[in-house]
Amino acid sequence: MDKSSALEYINQMFPTEASLSGVEPLMQKIHNEIRRVDAGILAAVRQQSSSGTKAKEDLAAATSAVEELMSKIREIKTKAEQSETMVQEICRDIKKLDFAKKHITTTITALHRLTMLVSAVEQLQVMASKRQYKEAAAQLEAVNQLCSHFEAYRDNPKITELREKFKNIKQILKSHVFSDFSSLGTGKEKEETNLLQQLSDACFVVDALEPSVREELVNNFCSRELTSYEQIFEGAELAKLDKTERRYAWIKRRIRTNEEIWKIFPPSWHVPYRLCIQFCKKTRKQLEDILDNLKEKPDVATLLLALQRTLEFEDELAEKFGGGARGKESGNGIEEFGREDSNSQNVSDIRKKYEKKLAVHQGPENDEKNGIKDMSVPGAGFNFRGIVSSCFEPHLTVYIELEEKTLMENLEKLVQEETWDIDEGSQSNVLSSSMQLFLIIKRSLKRCSALTKNQTLLNLFKVFQRVLKAYATKLFARLPKGGTGFVAAATGMDGQIKTSDKDEKVICYIVNSAEYCHKTSGELAESVQKIIDSQLVDGVDMSEVQDEFSAVITKALVTLVHGLETKFDSEMAAMTRVPWGTLESVGDQSEYVNGINMILTTSIPVFGRLLSPLYFQFFLDKLASSLGPRFYANIFKCKQISETGAQQMLLDTQAVKTILLDIPSLGRQTSGAASYSKFVSREMSKAEALLKVILSPVDSVADTYRALLPEGTPMEFQRILELKGFKKADQQSILDDFNKHGPGITQPSVSSPSATPVVSSTPPAPTVTSPSTVGLMASREDVLTRAAALGRGAATTGFKRFLALTEAAKDRKDGPFRKLFNP
């Protein structure tokens, strides 16, 4: 403890003078503790001294024990070496005898096998000369095994001589076997009854020889069998495309005729299988030459019939040699698009379509169609599909041209026969031509996928793209033309669009049909991607076609809005013809408002029933963006508006706003109407604000305009002054004051009452009509309060009635006027 700590400790122990009486007992206690600690230290030092001596004694004893152990180990090692030497002396003679015995045994075994090899070679030579194939096959196996034991003695002259002799014998056997098999198929097997048995035994010899011998024999046999085929079908008579089916009938008849004879071949040789492969390769070469040497384009019916017969033949071969038939694969993805097609279409459609043109007399060869059914080679994995039919691929352009021509003709026919109407009660509201077109495309796809899944299918898919684009053009052309107004300015259309009730239904049907085509064309692309060759999948894309139908949908909906806008032309003109400057009282809503209401109540329910919610919402957005600004601009077209006229027009504006807000419920599609209602409220509020500016007193019109229409222009303000009936001289002083002060109050929008008020740096002109407006304008609410007065002091019965209606509407929870007061 340092000094400060000791002092603190003493002060803690003896805080007062009275406590000093305990010093002596404390000192006695400390002395006792010191003596106890000293005794403990002394005992520990003594114990440590005795422990060090004992440790040295233990270390010396351990060292002595280790030296004694090392001495015993050296002694044991010496005795082990002596024992090993003694054992080697004892076993020296036994080891020599063991090696001698092993060499003698090996020599005896080798001599015995050599004797067997010599004997077997001599016997094999005799069997080869007598053509005893069955015995020779077994003997060949034995000699092969014996020869394998003498691989290490190849340099021995006797062994070399025997191997050369054995090689010559195998060559003799090979020549005999090939000579005997050359008579197979010449008719000798019928004259010599034992020839087939002899050839069957010869197959065992071939298996015992090198694998190359079997390969050579089978190839020679297949080539010899197909020699007559080449001679027959290379002639001028049968070397034609329309004789393709007879080629396959020939090979099936050949296999069926020689079925019993060819049983001499072991199943592991796959002779019918190998024969069919060579037949297909030769057939492909000949068909390629025929197609390449055609002087003009091949007849489509002939070409497709030859291709179909080839595919049927390949399917039969694949079913027996390589798996299931093509028919099980061709339509896997096709059924996934389109909604109506109960007729199962397959490759037989082509045959029925074109055989009438060919007038083919098939004769009795049709009965041979199943002649290849008995060929079954388990484990053979060659892919027969496409081995012959792929040669038709470069020449199928004429087929694609025919399909395109047929599809285009069907498209024209469907459009001509289209009634542009839907039966009552129909659930789809889609034109029949759209569904029928995809049914025709579906059948065409099935026909082509049954023929090929390569480049030709991709070419046909491109035809589908052109046909669907043509149909989109047809739908586009059916839409009414012309137009004026806001939509026309955005779309570039000229003239007015006058649409009847029937035209509006047709436009809705076109929208639904284009939507159906957009969706189904995507499904068509997915189906083609599933069945086409994997290397061509990237080329299958319907995005351009879908863009075409999307453009049709957009144009149709814009046309629908434009047609409705055209109907409003007469009502907008009627609005400007009302004598707003001389109106004496405010009454019910004007006739042009009733006309707008009649137009909407007639058309909107039809649109809501026929259009999907998505496109009805799109229609609403376009309609709101058209009618709101148009109504606002139409107010400026009026000549002069008095205070009473402005009050009546404000009442009409409220009524139009209510009518527009009721459109979603009128169409029975209220989902997603919130954004529409917000947009309508914002646009119509501009018209209300404009009328409130017109109603404001002369001395506060500029302040009211800046407060309610902060985005307004001086030109609009000048037009407002003209509507209020100001003369040119009076206008100029107000305009100069307006331009001098600029916009004194700004806000994001009229519909945001929570916006922060901005006070003009220049005090507005004093007024005499209301004491509350004298001096500086304290806030935006002052301006709005004065504007809401709508010309304070007006005592007309009509205006009082309007105020009573609006006040009553505030207290109601339902009704058309309630929406006017919702925040």
Salt bridges, closest charged atoms under 4 A:
GLU33 OE2 - ARG36 NH2 2.24
GLU68 OE2 - LYS72 NZ 3.92
GLU75 OE2 - LYS79 NZ 3.61
GLU89 OE2 - ARG92 NH2 2.75
GLU151 OE1 - ARG154 NH1 2.98
GLU151 OE2 - ARG163 NH1 3.61
ASP180 OD1 - ARG131 NH1 2.61
GLU210 OE2 - LYS170 NZ 2.87
GLU215 OE1 - ARG274 NH2 2.92
GLU216 OE1 - LYS174 NZ 3.07
GLU225 OE1 - ARG254 NE 2.86
GLU230 OE2 - LYS282 NZ 2.64
GLU245 OE1 - ARG309 NE 2.94
GLU260 OE2 - LYS263 NZ 3.36
GLU288 OE2 - ARG284 NE 3.17
ASP289 OD2 - LYS285 NZ 3.11
ASP292 OD1 - HIS395 NE2 3.45
GLU312 OE1 - ARG309 NH1 3.60
GLU312 OE2 - ARG351 NH1 3.18
GLU314 OE1 - ARG326 NH2 3.36
ASP315 OD1 - ARG326 NE 3.58
ASP315 OD1 - ARG385 NE 3.72
GLU316 OE1 - LYS252 NZ 3.72
GLU329 OE2 - ARG385 NH1 3.88
GLU335 OE1 - LYS442 NZ 3.23
GLU335 OE2 - LYS446 NZ 2.56
GLU336 OE1 - LYS530 NZ 2.53
GLU355 OE2 - ARG309 NH2 2.86
GLU365 OE2 - ARG246 NE 3.71
GLU368 OE1 - ARG253 NH1 3.12
GLU368 OE2 - ARG256 NH2 3.99
GLU401 OE1 - LYS297 NZ 3.49
GLU403 OE1 - ARG447 NH2 3.10
GLU404 OE2 - ARG466 NE 2.89
GLU412 OE2 - LYS474 NZ 2.83
ASP501 OD1 - LYS567 NZ 3.78
GLU504 OE2 - LYS567 NZ 2.71
GLU544 OE1 - LYS469 NZ 2.97
GLU565 OE1 - HIS562 NE2 3.83
ASP569 OD1 - ARG630 NH2 2.09
ASP588 OD1 - ARG801 NH2 3.04
ASP662 OD1 - LYS819 NZ 3.14
GLU683 OE2 - LYS686 NZ 3.81
GLU688 OE2 - LYS657 NZ 3.89
ASP703 OD1 - ARG706 NH2 2.58
GLU722 OE1 - ARG719 NH1 2.94
GLU722 OE2 - LYS728 NZ 3.77
ASP737 OD1 - HIS741 ND1 3.05
GLU807 OE2 - LYS810 NZ 3.45
ASP814 OD1 - ARG812 NH2 3.34
